[in-house]
Amino acid sequence: MRKLFTLAVLLLCVVSAQAADLTVADVLAKNAEAKGGLDKIKALKATKFTGKLNMGGMELPFSITAARPEKLRVEFTVQGMTGVQAYDGTMGWAVMPFMGKKDPEPMTEDMLKEIKEQADFDGPLIDAEKKGNKIELLGKEKLEGTDAYKLKVTKKDGSEQTVFIDAESFLEIKVEAKRKIQGQEMEGETVIGNYQEVGGLLFPMSIESKAKGQQKAMMSITWDKIDLDPAVTDDMFAMPKKAEAAPAKQQ
């Protein structure tokens, strides 16, 4: 019995040592493999996510279309009117008809920074060094009883975020970051979950954003459908020209 106990202790020490010995590169490699493999991830050229956005008690039809390397188009419908936010790789623009803005307008600096971050097709963890991102492993932390690797991501522009990777599944489960909302800096967290397989890749089907330390979500997204490599064109992401006013009829 004592020998069995000693063996169990030794095995536990070995497992603990292996977990502690993981490097940043190990965690990133396991993360990519857990999602379906780096080759499959990089073979993907475009995606379209369709679902519902819940914000302030309102549930709105919502979709995000993305294309390599940094193109993004977000659409949501409010009171029968469709709003658009898009980034073509260089410029960000928006159309907000429910706010009386029916013509496309360039984004503010804060909005542009936000959508440019979202437009990174593979996210900040893949090809981090090529993108100028620095990633540090800060150890492990328990999140509601789940062990998670804690990665500090410092981007090329100096912005920082903390990404939590489930120590068992090696999938992202939470991201913490500071963002500017209506001109005010706010520390928030995004909880990611309900991963499902689509075309051999795993995607989170639910995303919930809230102020750090708060229980109530400010915004949540539930995806109903994910299309891989849908047909996309550059025009979908480029800011359309304003319609010219018709010349006045001569009397």
C-alpha positions in Angstrom: 0.0 0.0 0.0 2.8 2.3 0.9 4.6 1.6 -2.4 1.4 2.4 -4.3 1.1 5.7 -2.4 4.7 6.5 -3.2 4.2 5.7 -6.8 1.1 7.9 -7.0 3.0 10.8 -5.4 5.8 10.4 -7.9 3.4 10.4 -10.9 1.7 13.5 -9.5 5.1 15.2 -9.3 5.9 14.2 -12.8 2.6 15.5 -14.2 3.0 18.8 -12.2 6.5 19.2 -13.5 5.4 18.7 -17.1 2.7 21.3 -16.7 5.1 23.7 -15.1 7.7 23.2 -17.8 5.4 24.4 -20.6 6.8 27.4 -22.5 4.9 30.1 -24.3 5.7 28.3 -27.6 4.2 25.0 -26.1 1.0 26.7 -25.0 0.6 28.5 -28.4 1.2 25.3 -30.3 -1.3 23.3 -28.2 -3.8 26.2 -28.6 -3.5 26.0 -32.4 -3.7 22.2 -32.4 -6.8 22.3 -30.2 -8.6 24.5 -32.7 -7.9 22.1 -35.6 -4.3 22.6 -36.5 -2.2 25.5 -37.8 -2.5 24.3 -41.5 -6.3 24.2 -41.5 -6.4 27.6 -39.7 -4.1 29.2 -42.3 -5.9 27.6 -45.2 -9.0 29.5 -44.3 -9.4 32.6 -46.4 -12.7 34.1 -45.2 -15.5 33.5 -42.6 -19.1 34.7 -42.0 -20.6 34.5 -38.5 -24.4 34.9 -38.3 -26.3 35.2 -35.0 -27.8 37.5 -32.4 -26.4 40.4 -30.4 -28.0 41.1 -27.0 -27.3 44.5 -25.7 -29.3 46.4 -23.1 -32.1 43.9 -23.2 -32.4 44.2 -27.0 -31.8 41.2 -29.2 -30.6 42.2 -32.7 -29.7 40.2 -35.9 -26.0 40.4 -36.2 -23.3 39.2 -38.6 -19.5 39.5 -39.0 -17.8 38.8 -42.3 -14.0 38.6 -42.3 -11.3 38.1 -44.9 -7.5 37.8 -44.9 -5.4 39.5 -43.9 -7.3 42.3 -42.2 -10.7 42.9 -43.6 -13.9 43.0 -41.6 -17.6 43.9 -42.1 -20.1 44.0 -39.2 -23.9 44.3 -39.8 -26.7 44.6 -37.3 -30.3 45.5 -37.6 -32.2 48.0 -35.3 -35.8 48.8 -35.8 -35.7 47.5 -39.4 -32.6 49.6 -40.2 -29.2 48.0 -40.9 -26.1 49.5 -39.5 -22.6 48.7 -40.9 -19.1 49.0 -39.5 -16.3 47.9 -41.8 -12.5 48.0 -42.2 -10.8 47.4 -45.6 -7.3 46.9 -44.2 -6.5 50.6 -44.2 -9.7 52.6 -43.5 -12.6 52.1 -41.1 -16.1 53.5 -41.8 -19.6 53.2 -40.5 -23.2 53.7 -41.6 -25.7 54.3 -38.7 -29.2 55.0 -40.1 -30.9 54.6 -36.8 -28.8 57.5 -35.5 -29.8 59.7 -38.5 -26.5 58.9 -40.3 -27.5 57.3 -43.6 -24.3 58.1 -45.4 -21.0 56.3 -44.7 -18.6 58.2 -42.5 -15.0 57.5 -41.4 -14.6 56.0 -38.0 -13.3 57.9 -35.0 -9.8 57.1 -33.8 -11.0 54.9 -30.9 -13.5 53.0 -33.2 -10.7 52.5 -35.8 -8.3 51.0 -33.3 -11.0 48.7 -32.0 -12.1 47.4 -35.4 -8.5 47.1 -36.6 -7.8 44.8 -33.7 -10.9 42.7 -34.5 -9.9 42.5 -38.1 -6.8 40.4 -37.3 -8.0 37.3 -39.1 -6.1 34.7 -36.9 -6.0 36.8 -33.7 -3.0 38.0 -31.8 -1.6 34.5 -30.8 -0.9 33.2 -34.3 2.3 34.5 -36.0 2.6 36.8 -33.0 6.3 37.6 -33.6 5.7 38.5 -37.3 2.9 40.9 -36.2 5.2 42.5 -33.6 3.3 41.1 -30.7 5.1 40.1 -27.5 3.6 37.2 -25.5 4.6 36.3 -22.0 3.5 33.3 -19.9 2.5 34.6 -16.4 1.8 31.1 -15.0 -1.5 29.5 -14.1 -4.7 30.9 -12.5 -8.0 29.3 -11.5 -11.1 30.7 -13.2 -14.2 29.4 -11.5 -12.4 26.2 -10.6 -10.7 25.7 -14.0 -6.9 25.9 -14.3 -5.9 28.3 -17.1 -2.6 29.5 -18.5 -2.3 33.3 -18.3 -0.7 35.0 -21.3 0.1 38.6 -21.4 -0.1 40.0 -25.0 1.6 43.3 -25.8 0.8 44.4 -29.3 3.0 46.4 -31.6 1.0 49.6 -30.9 1.7 49.2 -27.1 -1.8 48.0 -26.2 -2.1 45.0 -23.8 -4.5 42.2 -23.1 -4.5 39.1 -21.0 -5.6 35.8 -22.6 -6.6 32.9 -20.5 -6.1 29.4 -22.0 -7.9 26.4 -20.5 -5.1 24.1 -19.2 -7.0 21.0 -20.3 -8.6 21.9 -23.6 -6.0 24.6 -24.5 -8.8 26.8 -25.9 -9.3 30.5 -25.0 -11.9 31.0 -22.3 -11.4 34.7 -21.3 -9.7 37.9 -22.4 -9.1 40.9 -20.3 -8.2 44.3 -21.8 -8.6 48.1 -21.4 -10.8 49.8 -24.0 -12.0 53.3 -24.6 -15.8 53.5 -24.7 -17.3 57.0 -25.5 -13.9 58.5 -24.7 -13.5 56.9 -21.3 -11.0 54.1 -20.6 -12.7 51.0 -19.2 -11.2 47.7 -18.1 -13.3 44.9 -19.4 -13.3 41.1 -19.8 -14.7 38.9 -22.5 -15.8 35.3 -21.6 -15.6 32.8 -24.5 -17.3 29.4 -24.6 -19.5 26.7 -26.1 -16.9 25.7 -28.7 -18.3 23.7 -31.7 -16.7 22.0 -34.7 -17.3 23.5 -38.1 -15.4 22.1 -41.1 -12.7 20.5 -38.9 -12.1 23.7 -36.8 -13.4 24.7 -33.4 -15.1 28.0 -32.9 -16.7 29.6 -29.8 -20.4 30.0 -30.3 -21.0 32.3 -27.4 -19.2 35.5 -26.4 -20.0 37.7 -23.4 -18.5 41.1 -22.6 -18.7 42.9 -19.3 -16.8 45.3 -17.0 -14.1 43.6 -15.1 -15.4 42.2 -11.8 -19.0 42.7 -12.7 -21.5 39.8 -13.0 -23.9 41.3 -15.5 -22.9 41.3 -19.1 -23.0 44.6 -21.1 -23.2 42.6 -24.4 -23.4 39.0 -25.5 -23.3 37.3 -28.9 -24.6 33.9 -29.8 -23.7 32.5 -33.2 -26.3 30.4 -35.0 -24.3 29.7 -38.2 -20.7 29.9 -39.3 -19.8 29.8 -43.1 -16.2 29.0 -44.0 -14.7 30.6 -47.1 -17.9 32.4 -48.3 -17.7 34.4 -51.5 -16.4 37.9 -50.6 -15.4 40.9 -52.6 -13.2 44.0 -51.8 -16.3 46.2 -52.3 -17.9 44.6 -49.2 -15.2 46.2 -47.0 -14.5 49.5 -48.9 -16.3 52.6 -47.9 -19.0 53.4 -50.6 -19.1 56.8 -52.1 -21.9 59.1 -51.0 -24.8 59.4 -53.3 -24.7 62.6 -55.2 -27.8 64.8 -54.9 -30.0 64.9 -58.0 -29.8 68.3 -59.9 -32.7 70.6 -59.3 -35.2 70.7 -62.1 -35.3 73.9 -64.1 -38.6 75.7 -64.2 
